[in-house]
């Protein structure tokens, strides 16, 4: 048997969307990015799709799509977000799986349980939903059936494996420390501690008579990649692989964010290893687990510790008790809060399930079957109306269809709260438990709409025994009422946010004209009927998702002059709810931040629109220096407009034509001196350069000379600034045109 290598990346982010609006709000801890999805995508997921390989002179000779060469799973909730937020990366991942299927006969991608919940702690039906929704999501995106599935935290027990096997999942990946005994020639041998051959797959024979294969990753080298800086040097990484690989398959498994986020340029070390293995250096060949399994079915059986996981030495206690496993750097803290949080979430899920079991048959001919099929709606494989046509009872009114949809959505929101990271870390008040409680609150709110009364107080009482480690010792109950309930939306708060966003865009309509504001989960149609100074009066209809049924309301809005946004107030009157009011300062912090970001982007766009032509004029107005002059007359004014002058210097045709004149040399010197004195962030300018150059070079008859000049002047001012979007574009183009090669050379990229 040859020596094979399979590197597996586990790419996962928990559901981060605001449960009411369905969009991710700003997350302060992810700054300077807006949220953790965006930050990890920029630091890890995107670099892995375009990992740089350098030659001996430090020049870029290849951009490797690592997803083509490694085994990987991407969590469904992450892929759902990425499809819209980073569509080019999303497509790069999809294309990588297709390329690997062509190369190996089996695709690199495997599925992942939908919400990354700890399946041994879940009810049987919830296990089945997590697995079936994951498969439906995978089929929609990768256009094939998954062969393997990643279990959250590798958490496993026999019942979980039964659910996987029943869906024809052929294998999963576990830690060698989860193996209890190996069978050899009919004899069972204790392998506690992971001391056994992990270069072959093993079979678990299940009570149902089904079986499933298990791949065990190499613990030593996986640990070194994740925690011991093995990614600091590509040759070091390869030498470790070479010394560890035996006949069979060497499986390395880590979190995907290890490459880039945890270890800067880790994706470059991976690209170096991939290149070595592509050429079968040292007799080591790349493959993926599905391809290896097809040629090497398991010959031995394994028994597992049950339940067990890869990140807890106590089974799955990390997700329900104070077991001692933590990740947060506070050894003096305890995690007694984990049990009441788990108990409260289980209580919430029981309430949701009991109502579903009681009322589901009123809306669906086969409620269980419909619930399992709802993953096709979540993935976008089917429209909601198509799903209801197939599964809802005939003759339902629009209101009943709305309720039937809410019944499904309530289940999805409830399951979203069980993402593993809510319990993983060491503190109750972290962002992860708060997100879990937000989903639980929304599920309970939907349930209250059905039942006519709330279970919130009972839920809160269970949380009272969950106590924070931080100063003040906030309880889970206080956390719920003090910090989670303010996230809850009302008709008035939704309307206020819509009006503020529209005001920021200067799109606030004229009297009698309807305008529409949408989030993922909500659409609101707003019509001002009367305008009296800064006071507006009108009507609105709020629709949840694709529901044909809307909530009608009348409203009054005090749109105050600039500088008084924090006093802006809306009052809404709803037929069956009476009057509601909301003021800007009453919105939760993350939603105020969302409005702030929107407002600042609007201001910035206006500034750019103003100073771009100013910069073009300034390049002509800039006067040549004489004698001992080193600044311009009225230097304080030039200092203020220098960001515009920078763009003018880069984009002006005047600078292009007059490049070697004394005037341009003085201007360049002035700008470089200004940049060295000021903490100037060139990101906005560089983004504009990239967009303009990509657009220019995409044309049928590109203006190569002009594009080269723009890039040369940009590199003069910002020689080390990254312009990865342009770099990736040039690599993917590879036109063989000498002009393209010259432009790529300015980016330190060698193409042929």
Residue pairs with C-beta under 8 A, 6 or more apart in sequence:
1 247
1 248
1 296
2 247
2 283
2 285
3 245
3 246
3 247
3 248
3 250
3 282
3 283
3 284
3 285
4 245
4 248
4 249
4 250
4 284
4 285
4 286
4 287
4 292
5 241
5 245
5 249
5 250
5 252
5 277
5 284
5 285
5 286
5 287
6 70
6 71
6 249
6 250
6 251
6 252
6 286
6 287
6 288
6 289
6 292
7 69
7 70
7 71
7 251
7 252
7 253
7 270
7 273
8 70
8 71
8 72
8 73
8 173
8 217
8 251
8 252
8 253
8 254
8 289
9 48
9 66
9 70
9 71
9 72
9 73
9 254
9 255
9 256
9 258
9 259
10 72
10 73
10 112
10 150
10 253
10 254
10 255
10 256
11 45
11 72
11 73
11 74
11 75
11 78
11 255
11 256
11 257
12 73
12 74
12 75
12 78
12 112
12 116
12 152
12 255
12 256
13 36
13 37
13 40
13 75
13 77
13 78
13 81
14 77
14 115
14 116
14 419
14 420
14 421
14 422
14 432
14 435
15 77
15 115
15 416
15 419
15 435
15 439
16 24
16 27
16 35
16 36
16 37
16 81
16 435
17 23
17 24
17 81
17 520
18 24
18 25
18 438
18 487
18 590
18 591
19 413
19 416
19 438
19 439
19 441
19 442
19 487
20 442
20 487
20 488
20 489
20 494
20 521
20 522
21 489
21 494
21 519
21 520
21 521
21 522
22 519
22 520
22 521
22 522
23 519
23 520
23 594
24 34
24 35
24 37
24 81
25 35
25 590
25 591
25 593
25 594
26 34
26 35
26 590
26 593
26 594
26 597
27 34
27 35
27 36
27 431
27 590
28 593
29 36
29 431
30 36
30 38
30 39
33 39
33 42
34 597
37 78
37 81
37 82
37 85
38 85
39 261
40 257
40 261
41 82
41 85
41 86
41 89
43 257
43 260
43 261
44 256
44 257
44 258
44 259
44 260
44 261
44 267
45 82
45 86
45 89
45 256
46 86
46 89
46 724
47 259
47 260
47 267
48 66
48 67
48 256
48 259
48 260
48 267
48 270
49 65
49 66
49 67
49 89
49 92
49 93
49 96
50 63
50 64
50 65
50 724
50 727
50 728
50 731
51 63
51 64
51 65
51 66
51 267
51 268
51 270
51 271
51 274
52 60
52 62
52 63
52 64
52 267
52 268
52 271
53 60
53 61
53 62
53 63
53 64
53 268
53 271
53 272
53 275
54 60
54 61
54 268
55 61
55 750
58 748
59 748
59 749
59 750
60 727
60 747
60 748
60 749
60 750
61 750
62 271
62 275
62 731
63 727
63 728
63 731
64 271
64 274
64 275
65 92
65 95
65 96
65 99
66 259
66 267
66 270
66 271
66 274
67 92
67 93
67 96
67 97
67 100
67 108
68 96
68 99
68 100
68 103
68 108
69 100
69 108
69 274
69 277
69 278
69 286
70 108
70 270
70 274
70 288
71 108
71 110
71 288
71 289
72 93
72 108
72 109
72 110
72 256
73 109
73 110
73 111
73 112
73 149
73 150
74 82
74 93
74 109
74 112
75 112
75 116
76 112
76 114
76 133
76 134
76 137
76 138
76 378
76 379
77 114
77 115
77 116
77 416
79 90
79 93
79 137
79 141
80 137
80 378
80 379
80 380
82 89
82 90
82 93
83 90
83 141
93 109
94 141
94 142
96 108
97 107
97 108
97 109
97 142
98 107
100 106
100 107
100 108
100 109
100 288
101 107
101 108
101 144
104 287
104 288
104 290
104 291
105 291
105 294
106 147
106 288
106 290
106 291
106 294
107 142
107 144
107 147
107 288
107 290
108 288
109 138
109 142
109 146
110 146
110 147
110 148
110 149
110 150
110 289
110 290
111 134
111 135
111 137
111 138
111 146
111 148
111 149
111 150
111 169
112 134
112 149
112 150
112 152
113 119
113 130
113 131
113 134
113 149
113 150
113 151
113 152
114 129
114 130
114 131
114 133
114 134
114 137
114 375
114 378
114 415
115 130
115 415
115 416
115 418
115 419
116 152
116 419
116 420
116 421
117 126
117 130
117 152
117 415
117 418
117 419
117 420
118 152
118 153
118 155
118 309
118 316
118 319
118 418
118 420
118 423
119 127
119 130
119 151
119 152
119 155
119 156
119 157
119 160
119 163
120 155
120 156
120 157
120 159
120 160
120 306
120 307
120 316
121 155
121 307
121 316
121 319
121 320
121 342
122 130
122 418
123 349
123 353
124 159
124 163
125 353
125 368
125 371
126 349
126 415
126 418
127 159
127 160
127 163
128 163
128 372
129 371
129 372
129 375
129 411
129 415
130 415
131 149
131 163
131 164
131 167
131 169
132 167
132 372
132 375
133 372
133 374
133 375
133 378
133 379
134 146
134 149
134 375
135 145
135 146
135 149
135 167
135 169
135 375
136 373
136 375
136 376
136 378
136 379
136 381
137 375
137 378
137 379
138 145
138 146
139 145
139 146
139 381
140 376
140 379
140 380
140 381
141 379
145 168
146 169
147 169
147 170
147 171
147 290
147 293
148 169
148 170
148 171
148 172
148 173
148 289
148 290
149 164
149 169
149 172
150 172
150 173
151 160
151 172
151 174
152 420
153 309
153 310
153 311
153 312
153 316
153 318
153 319
153 420
153 424
154 172
154 173
154 174
154 175
154 178
154 308
154 309
154 310
154 311
155 307
155 308
155 309
155 316
155 319
155 420
156 172
156 174
156 178
156 304
156 306
156 307
156 308
156 309
157 304
157 306
157 307
157 308
158 206
158 207
158 306
161 172
161 204
161 206
161 212
162 206
162 207
162 208
162 210
164 172
164 212
165 206
165 208
165 210
165 211
165 212
166 208
166 210
169 212
170 212
170 213
170 290
170 293
171 201
171 212
171 213
171 214
171 215
171 289
171 290
171 293
172 212
172 214
172 215
173 214
173 215
173 216
173 217
173 251
173 253
173 289
174 214
174 215
174 216
174 217
174 304
174 310
175 194
175 216
175 217
175 219
175 308
175 309
175 310
176 191
176 194
176 196
176 198
176 216
176 217
176 218
176 219
177 193
177 194
177 219
177 305
177 308
177 310
178 216
178 304
178 305
178 308
178 309
178 310
179 191
179 194
179 196
179 202
179 214
179 216
179 302
179 303
179 304
179 305
180 190
180 191
180 192
180 302
180 303
180 304
180 305
181 188
181 189
181 190
181 191
181 302
181 303
182 188
182 189
182 191
182 196
182 202
182 300
182 301
182 302
182 303
183 189
183 300
183 301
183 302
183 303
184 300
188 303
194 216
194 219
197 246
197 248
198 215
198 216
198 217
198 218
198 219
198 251
199 246
199 247
199 248
199 249
199 250
200 248
200 249
200 296
200 298
200 299
200 300
201 213
201 214
201 215
201 289
201 292
201 293
201 296
201 297
201 298
202 213
202 214
202 216
202 298
202 300
202 301
202 302
203 211
203 212
203 213
203 214
203 298
203 300
203 301
203 302
204 211
204 212
204 213
204 214
204 301
204 302
204 303
204 304
205 211
205 301
206 212
213 293
213 297
213 298
214 298
214 302
214 304
215 249
215 251
215 289
215 293
216 251
217 251
217 252
217 253
218 244
218 250
218 251
218 252
220 244
221 230
221 240
221 241
221 244
221 250
221 252
222 252
222 253
222 254
224 230
224 240
225 231
225 237
225 252
225 254
225 258
226 254
226 255
226 258
226 262
229 263
230 236
230 237
230 240
230 269
231 237
231 258
231 259
231 263
231 265
231 266
231 269
231 270
232 263
232 269
233 269
234 268
234 269
234 270
234 271
234 272
234 273
235 272
237 269
237 270
237 272
237 273
238 272
238 273
238 276
238 281
241 250
241 252
241 273
241 284
242 282
242 284
244 250
245 284
248 296
249 287
249 289
249 292
249 296
250 284
251 289
255 262
258 266
259 266
259 267
259 270
260 266
260 267
263 269
274 286
276 282
276 284
277 284
277 285
277 286
278 286
305 315
306 315
307 315
307 316
308 315
308 316
309 315
309 316
309 318
311 318
311 325
311 424
312 318
312 319
312 323
312 325
313 323
313 325
314 321
314 323
314 324
314 325
317 323
317 325
318 325
318 338
318 423
318 424
319 338
319 342
319 420
319 423
319 424
320 338
320 339
320 342
320 423
321 335
321 338
321 339
322 334
322 335
322 336
322 338
322 339
323 335
326 333
326 335
326 425
326 426
327 424
327 425
327 426
328 425
328 426
328 427
328 430
329 426
330 426
330 427
330 469
333 426
333 427
333 469
334 469
335 426
336 466
336 467
337 428
337 433
337 466
337 467
337 468
337 476
338 423
338 466
339 466
340 462
340 463
340 464
340 465
340 466
340 476
341 422
341 423
341 428
341 433
341 436
341 463
341 466
341 476
342 423
343 462
344 440
344 459
344 462
344 463
344 466
344 476
345 417
345 418
345 422
345 436
345 440
347 455
347 458
347 459
347 462
348 414
348 417
348 440
348 443
348 444
348 455
348 459
349 414
349 415
349 418
351 444
351 447
351 455
352 410
352 411
352 414
352 443
352 444
352 447
355 447
355 450
355 451
356 367
356 371
356 407
356 410
356 411
357 367
359 407
359 450
360 367
360 368
360 370
360 371
360 407
361 367
362 393
363 392
363 393
363 396
363 400
363 403
363 404
363 407
364 370
364 391
364 392
364 393
364 404
365 391
365 392
365 393
366 391
369 391
370 387
370 391
370 392
370 408
371 408
371 411
373 387
373 390
373 391
374 387
374 408
374 411
374 412
375 381
376 382
376 387
377 383
377 384
377 387
377 408
378 412
382 390
383 546
384 405
384 545
384 546
385 546
388 396
388 401
388 404
388 405
392 401
392 404
396 404
398 548
398 549
399 549
401 547
401 548
401 549
402 544
402 547
402 548
402 549
403 450
405 545
405 546
405 547
406 446
406 449
406 450
406 544
407 450
409 446
409 545
410 443
410 446
410 447
411 443
413 439
413 442
413 443
413 446
414 439
414 440
414 443
416 439
417 435
417 436
417 437
417 438
417 439
417 440
417 443
418 436
419 432
419 435
419 436
421 432
422 432
422 433
422 435
422 436
423 433
424 432
425 432
426 469
427 433
427 468
427 469
427 470
428 466
428 467
428 468
428 469
428 474
428 476
428 479
429 468
429 470
429 474
429 479
429 483
433 479
434 479
434 483
434 484
437 463
437 476
437 479
437 480
437 484
438 484
438 487
440 459
441 456
441 480
441 484
441 485
441 487
441 488
442 488
444 454
444 455
444 456
444 459
445 454
445 488
447 455
448 454
448 455
448 456
459 480
460 476
460 477
460 480
460 481
461 477
462 476
463 475
463 476
463 477
463 479
463 480
464 475
464 476
464 477
465 475
465 476
466 475
466 476
466 477
466 479
467 473
467 474
467 475
467 476
468 474
468 475
468 479
474 482
486 586
486 588
487 588
487 590
487 591
489 522
490 572
490 580
490 582
491 542
491 551
491 553
491 572
491 574
491 577
491 580
492 555
492 570
492 571
492 572
492 580
492 581
492 582
493 582
493 586
493 587
494 522
494 524
494 542
495 524
495 526
495 540
495 542
495 553
495 555
495 557
495 570
495 572
495 582
496 557
496 568
496 569
496 570
496 582
496 583
496 584
496 587
497 587
497 591
497 595
498 517
498 524
498 526
499 508
499 526
499 536
499 557
499 559
499 568
499 570
500 565
500 568
500 584
500 595
501 517
501 595
501 598
502 508
502 509
502 515
502 517
502 526
503 559
504 595
504 598
504 599
504 602
505 598
505 602
506 602
507 515
508 515
508 528
508 559
509 515
509 526
509 528
510 528
511 528
511 529
511 530
511 531
512 527
512 528
512 529
513 527
513 528
514 525
514 526
514 527
515 525
515 526
515 527
516 523
516 524
516 525
516 526
517 523
517 524
517 526
518 524
521 544
521 545
522 542
522 543
522 544
522 545
523 542
523 543
524 540
524 541
524 542
524 543
525 540
525 541
525 543
525 550
526 538
526 539
526 540
526 555
527 538
527 539
527 540
528 536
528 537
528 538
529 537
529 538
529 539
530 536
530 537
530 538
531 537
534 558
534 559
534 560
534 561
535 556
535 557
535 558
535 559
536 556
536 557
536 559
537 554
537 555
537 556
537 557
538 554
538 555
538 557
539 552
539 553
539 554
539 555
540 552
540 553
540 554
540 555
540 572
541 550
541 551
541 552
541 553
542 550
542 551
542 553
543 549
543 550
543 551
551 574
552 574
552 575
553 572
553 573
553 574
553 575
554 572
554 573
555 570
555 571
555 572
555 573
556 570
556 571
557 568
557 569
557 570
557 571
558 567
558 568
558 569
558 570
559 568
560 567
560 568
565 584
565 599
566 583
566 584
566 585
567 583
567 584
567 585
568 583
568 584
569 581
569 582
569 583
569 584
570 581
570 582
571 579
571 580
571 581
572 579
572 580
572 581
572 582
573 579
573 580
574 580
584 592
584 595
585 592
587 595
604 684
608 684
608 688
611 641
611 643
611 644
611 647
612 644
612 647
614 641
614 644
614 648
615 641
615 643
615 644
615 645
615 646
615 647
615 648
615 649
615 651
615 652
616 648
616 651
616 652
616 654
617 648
618 638
618 641
618 644
618 645
618 648
619 645
619 648
619 649
619 652
619 654
619 655
619 667
620 652
620 654
622 632
622 645
622 663
622 666
622 667
622 670
623 632
623 633
623 663
623 666
624 662
624 663
624 666
625 666
631 638
631 670
632 638
632 670
638 645
638 670
639 674
642 670
642 671
642 674
642 678
643 680
643 685
645 667
645 670
645 671
646 671
646 675
646 682
646 685
646 717
647 685
647 688
648 655
649 655
649 664
649 667
649 668
649 671
649 713
649 717
650 685
650 689
650 710
650 713
650 714
650 717
651 692
651 710
653 706
655 664
655 667
655 713
656 706
656 709
658 664
659 709
668 716
668 717
671 717
672 717
674 680
675 717
675 718
682 717
682 718
682 721
686 714
686 718
686 721
686 722
686 723
689 710
689 711
689 714
689 723
689 726
690 723
690 725
690 726
692 710
693 707
693 710
693 711
693 726
693 743
694 725
694 726
694 729
696 702
696 703
696 706
696 707
697 704
697 707
697 729
697 730
697 733
697 740
697 743
702 739
704 739
704 740
704 742
704 743
707 743
708 739
708 742
708 743
708 746
711 726
711 743
711 746
711 747
712 746
714 721
714 723
715 746
723 747
726 747
727 747
727 749
730 740
730 743
730 744
730 747
730 749
730 751
731 744
731 749
731 751
733 740
734 740
734 751
734 752
736 752
740 751
741 751
741 752
744 750
744 751
